[in-house]
Amino acid sequence: MQEFNNRIRELREEKHITQVRLSTELGVAQETISAYEQGRHLPSVTTLIKLSNILGASMDYIMMQSDIRNYINSESLNNNEIRLINYFKKLNISCKEKALSYIEGLSDGIASDRRAQDK
């Protein structure tokens, strides 16, 4: 259970949320949040759903059932995104690494251009 409580604390701290604030948003006592983080108690399903929404991570990720933080709802993807995923799935491992590097380079370039424009 130690790994489970680390995820809640880790996600809460990433969002700069205090135990008190999280307890207020969940409608539980601050001591309950502490118990979750220390592995003394597990959240109910209803609370886990709320935690997922507040912390921006899937319930599976919070519960250490997956290393994938967020699942993508396929209904939210546009046609180009679906095409990109389908092409990517056809690639071998080496080509997938190259594609990811290329996309990361494009993304870094866009971010760099935006920073330059903001100055």
GROMACS elastic network, one bead per residue, 0.5 to 0.9 nm:
[ bonds ]
;  ai    aj funct       b0    kb
    1     4     6  0.52322   500
    1     5     6  0.66626   500
    1     6     6  0.89431   500
    1    38     6  0.84438   500
    1    39     6  0.55486   500
    1    40     6  0.84321   500
    2     5     6  0.54880   500
    2     6     6  0.64720   500
    2    37     6  0.82981   500
    2    38     6  0.70831   500
    2    39     6  0.59890   500
    3     6     6  0.51739   500
    3     7     6  0.66159   500
    3    39     6  0.85354   500
    3    63     6  0.86153   500
    3    64     6  0.71291   500
    4     7     6  0.54628   500
    4     8     6  0.69675   500
    4    36     6  0.83728   500
    4    37     6  0.76049   500
    4    38     6  0.87723   500
    4    39     6  0.70195   500
    4    42     6  0.89360   500
    4    62     6  0.67417   500
    4    63     6  0.56656   500
    4    64     6  0.59286   500
    5     8     6  0.54065   500
    5     9     6  0.64033   500
    5    10     6  0.85096   500
    5    35     6  0.85337   500
    5    36     6  0.58959   500
    5    38     6  0.55967   500
    5    39     6  0.53111   500
    5    40     6  0.88591   500
    5    42     6  0.88352   500
    5    62     6  0.85548   500
    5    63     6  0.86118   500
    6     9     6  0.51818   500
    6    10     6  0.57770   500
    6    11     6  0.84186   500
    6    37     6  0.63053   500
    6    38     6  0.79585   500
    6    39     6  0.87006   500
    7    11     6  0.59477   500
    7    12     6  0.83101   500
    7    37     6  0.80066   500
    7    61     6  0.79476   500
    7    62     6  0.57423   500
    7    63     6  0.77889   500
    7    64     6  0.76753   500
    8    11     6  0.52969   500
    8    12     6  0.59721   500
    8    13     6  0.84801   500
    8    33     6  0.88435   500
    8    36     6  0.76013   500
    8    37     6  0.61008   500
    8    51     6  0.84459   500
    8    55     6  0.82287   500
    8    62     6  0.64168   500
    8    63     6  0.87523   500
    9    12     6  0.50785   500
    9    13     6  0.60021   500
    9    14     6  0.84905   500
    9    19     6  0.87847   500
    9    34     6  0.89356   500
    9    36     6  0.87851   500
    9    37     6  0.58725   500
   10    13     6  0.52631   500
   10    14     6  0.61446   500
   10    15     6  0.87602   500
   11    14     6  0.50504   500
   11    15     6  0.63757   500
   11    16     6  0.86704   500
   11    17     6  0.87841   500
   11    55     6  0.60136   500
   11    56     6  0.82092   500
   11    57     6  0.80564   500
   11    62     6  0.84978   500
   12    15     6  0.52804   500
   12    16     6  0.62736   500
   12    17     6  0.53061   500
   12    18     6  0.71473   500
   12    19     6  0.79084   500
   12    22     6  0.79079   500
   12    54     6  0.87996   500
   12    55     6  0.63883   500
   13    17     6  0.58900   500
   13    18     6  0.73870   500
   14    17     6  0.77116   500
   14    55     6  0.87061   500
   15    18     6  0.89321   500
   15    55     6  0.70461   500
   15    56     6  0.89508   500
   17    20     6  0.81528   500
   17    21     6  0.62292   500
   17    22     6  0.64401   500
   18    21     6  0.51981   500
   18    22     6  0.62131   500
   18    23     6  0.84852   500
   19    22     6  0.51160   500
   19    23     6  0.59640   500
   19    24     6  0.85513   500
   19    30     6  0.58532   500
   19    31     6  0.84586   500
   19    33     6  0.61743   500
   19    34     6  0.72088   500
   20    23     6  0.50920   500
   20    24     6  0.62320   500
   20    25     6  0.87326   500
   20    29     6  0.78547   500
   20    30     6  0.52541   500
   20    31     6  0.88225   500
   20    33     6  0.82080   500
   21    24     6  0.50918   500
   21    25     6  0.62659   500
   21    26     6  0.86328   500
   21    30     6  0.83149   500
   22    25     6  0.50915   500
   22    26     6  0.60883   500
   22    27     6  0.83600   500
   22    28     6  0.84721   500
   22    30     6  0.78031   500
   22    33     6  0.75260   500
   22    51     6  0.85312   500
   22    54     6  0.82173   500
   23    26     6  0.51008   500
   23    27     6  0.57748   500
   23    29     6  0.55360   500
   23    30     6  0.51201   500
   23    31     6  0.83554   500
   23    32     6  0.75451   500
   23    33     6  0.62721   500
   24    27     6  0.50248   500
   24    28     6  0.64217   500
   24    29     6  0.74498   500
   24    30     6  0.78796   500
   25    28     6  0.79825   500
   25    50     6  0.84807   500
   25    54     6  0.81568   500
   26    29     6  0.86450   500
   26    47     6  0.67398   500
   26    50     6  0.66772   500
   26    51     6  0.74450   500
   26    54     6  0.88064   500
   27    47     6  0.89425   500
   28    31     6  0.82287   500
   28    32     6  0.63931   500
   28    33     6  0.76435   500
   29    32     6  0.52157   500
   29    33     6  0.69696   500
   29    34     6  0.89747   500
   30    33     6  0.52241   500
   30    34     6  0.64183   500
   30    35     6  0.87002   500
   31    35     6  0.61298   500
   31    36     6  0.86733   500
   32    36     6  0.62303   500
   32    37     6  0.86451   500
   32    41     6  0.76552   500
   32    43     6  0.88266   500
   33    36     6  0.50426   500
   33    37     6  0.62252   500
   33    38     6  0.85722   500
   33    41     6  0.88698   500
   33    43     6  0.89573   500
   34    37     6  0.50959   500
   34    38     6  0.60782   500
   34    39     6  0.84765   500
   34    40     6  0.85068   500
   35    38     6  0.50546   500
   35    39     6  0.59460   500
   35    41     6  0.54577   500
   35    42     6  0.80330   500
   36    39     6  0.51234   500
   36    40     6  0.60860   500
   36    41     6  0.51045   500
   36    42     6  0.56938   500
   36    43     6  0.68658   500
   37    40     6  0.77494   500
   37    41     6  0.83167   500
   37    42     6  0.89614   500
   38    41     6  0.78693   500
   39    42     6  0.69394   500
   42    48     6  0.88368   500
   43    46     6  0.78776   500
   43    47     6  0.56009   500
   43    48     6  0.57322   500
   43    51     6  0.88536   500
   44    47     6  0.51057   500
   44    48     6  0.59833   500
   44    49     6  0.86058   500
   45    49     6  0.61863   500
   45    50     6  0.86690   500
   46    49     6  0.52344   500
   46    50     6  0.64690   500
   46    51     6  0.87176   500
   47    50     6  0.50252   500
   47    51     6  0.60546   500
   47    52     6  0.85233   500
   48    52     6  0.60681   500
   48    53     6  0.86829   500
   48    59     6  0.64468   500
   48    62     6  0.83011   500
   48    63     6  0.88431   500
   49    52     6  0.50697   500
   49    53     6  0.64503   500
   49    54     6  0.87540   500
   49    58     6  0.85258   500
   49    59     6  0.67416   500
   50    53     6  0.51864   500
   50    54     6  0.61349   500
   50    55     6  0.84448   500
   51    54     6  0.50997   500
   51    55     6  0.57394   500
   51    56     6  0.79512   500
   51    57     6  0.81019   500
   51    58     6  0.89026   500
   51    59     6  0.78729   500
   51    62     6  0.84370   500
   52    55     6  0.54066   500
   52    56     6  0.56144   500
   52    57     6  0.50962   500
   52    58     6  0.54647   500
   52    59     6  0.55509   500
   52    61     6  0.88917   500
   52    62     6  0.74487   500
   53    56     6  0.52527   500
   53    57     6  0.69749   500
   53    58     6  0.80645   500
   54    57     6  0.81388   500
   55    58     6  0.87000   500
   56    69     6  0.81405   500
   56    70     6  0.75333   500
   57    60     6  0.82540   500
   57    61     6  0.63970   500
   57    62     6  0.67565   500
   57    68     6  0.85696   500
   57    69     6  0.51100   500
   57    70     6  0.53464   500
   57    71     6  0.85267   500
   58    61     6  0.51718   500
   58    62     6  0.63887   500
   58    63     6  0.86590   500
   58    66     6  0.87208   500
   58    68     6  0.77690   500
   58    69     6  0.56761   500
   58    70     6  0.51373   500
   58    71     6  0.68346   500
   59    62     6  0.50576   500
   59    63     6  0.60699   500
   59    64     6  0.85194   500
   59    65     6  0.83635   500
   59    66     6  0.89086   500
   59    69     6  0.86153   500
   59    70     6  0.88151   500
   60    63     6  0.51142   500
   60    64     6  0.60679   500
   60    66     6  0.53870   500
   60    67     6  0.81502   500
   60    68     6  0.79771   500
   60    69     6  0.79526   500
   60    70     6  0.89014   500
   61    64     6  0.50709   500
   61    65     6  0.58497   500
   61    67     6  0.58437   500
   61    68     6  0.61092   500
   61    69     6  0.53095   500
   61    70     6  0.76837   500
   62    65     6  0.76348   500
   62    66     6  0.82086   500
   62    69     6  0.80398   500
   63    66     6  0.77920   500
   64    67     6  0.70930   500
   65    68     6  0.89145   500
   66    69     6  0.75000   500
   68    71     6  0.69645   500
   72    75     6  0.85554   500
   72    76     6  0.76359   500
   72    77     6  0.82224   500
   73    76     6  0.55836   500
   73    77     6  0.73241   500
   74    77     6  0.53808   500
   74    78     6  0.86664   500
   74    82     6  0.81311   500
   75    78     6  0.80299   500
   77    80     6  0.80340   500
   77    81     6  0.57916   500
   77    82     6  0.63292   500
   78    81     6  0.53792   500
   78    82     6  0.63695   500
   78    83     6  0.87659   500
   79    82     6  0.51126   500
   79    83     6  0.61279   500
   79    84     6  0.85818   500
   80    83     6  0.50050   500
   80    84     6  0.60793   500
   80    85     6  0.86546   500
   81    84     6  0.50344   500
   81    85     6  0.62758   500
   81    86     6  0.86418   500
   82    85     6  0.51890   500
   82    86     6  0.61859   500
   82    87     6  0.86697   500
   83    86     6  0.50961   500
   83    87     6  0.61573   500
   83    88     6  0.84663   500
   84    87     6  0.52552   500
   84    88     6  0.60271   500
   84    89     6  0.86329   500
   85    89     6  0.61408   500
   85    90     6  0.88337   500
   86    89     6  0.52606   500
   86    90     6  0.67196   500
   87    90     6  0.53379   500
   87    91     6  0.69211   500
   88    91     6  0.54413   500
   88    92     6  0.86468   500
   88    95     6  0.85779   500
   88    96     6  0.65366   500
   88    99     6  0.78805   500
   89    92     6  0.80963   500
   89    96     6  0.82293   500
   90    96     6  0.89125   500
   91    94     6  0.78951   500
   91    95     6  0.56670   500
   91    96     6  0.57711   500
   92    95     6  0.53862   500
   92    96     6  0.61171   500
   92    97     6  0.87696   500
   93    96     6  0.50260   500
   93    97     6  0.62979   500
   93    98     6  0.87502   500
   94    97     6  0.52514   500
   94    98     6  0.64254   500
   94    99     6  0.87306   500
   95    99     6  0.60474   500
   95   100     6  0.85214   500
   96    99     6  0.50197   500
   96   100     6  0.60919   500
   96   101     6  0.85249   500
   97   100     6  0.51335   500
   97   101     6  0.61234   500
   97   102     6  0.85698   500
   98   101     6  0.50696   500
   98   102     6  0.61075   500
   98   103     6  0.86129   500
   99   102     6  0.50757   500
   99   103     6  0.61612   500
   99   104     6  0.85221   500
  100   103     6  0.51163   500
  100   104     6  0.60055   500
  100   105     6  0.84746   500
  101   104     6  0.50648   500
  101   105     6  0.60793   500
  101   106     6  0.86170   500
  102   105     6  0.50544   500
  102   106     6  0.62470   500
  102   107     6  0.86239   500
  103   106     6  0.50279   500
  103   107     6  0.61089   500
  103   108     6  0.85297   500
  104   107     6  0.50002   500
  104   108     6  0.60122   500
  104   109     6  0.84590   500
  105   108     6  0.50670   500
  105   109     6  0.60510   500
  105   110     6  0.86014   500
  106   109     6  0.50683   500
  106   110     6  0.62619   500
  106   111     6  0.86922   500
  107   110     6  0.51354   500
  107   111     6  0.62338   500
  107   112     6  0.85745   500
  108   111     6  0.50677   500
  108   112     6  0.60479   500
  108   113     6  0.85608   500
  109   112     6  0.50204   500
  109   113     6  0.61107   500
  109   114     6  0.86232   500
  110   113     6  0.50775   500
  110   114     6  0.62473   500
  110   115     6  0.87085   500
  111   114     6  0.51296   500
  111   115     6  0.62818   500
  111   116     6  0.86935   500
  112   115     6  0.51469   500
  112   116     6  0.62449   500
  112   117     6  0.86935   500
  113   116     6  0.50978   500
  113   117     6  0.62356   500
  113   118     6  0.87195   500
  114   117     6  0.50625   500
  114   118     6  0.62142   500
  114   119     6  0.89083   500
  115   118     6  0.51227   500
  115   119     6  0.66300   500
  116   119     6  0.54770   500
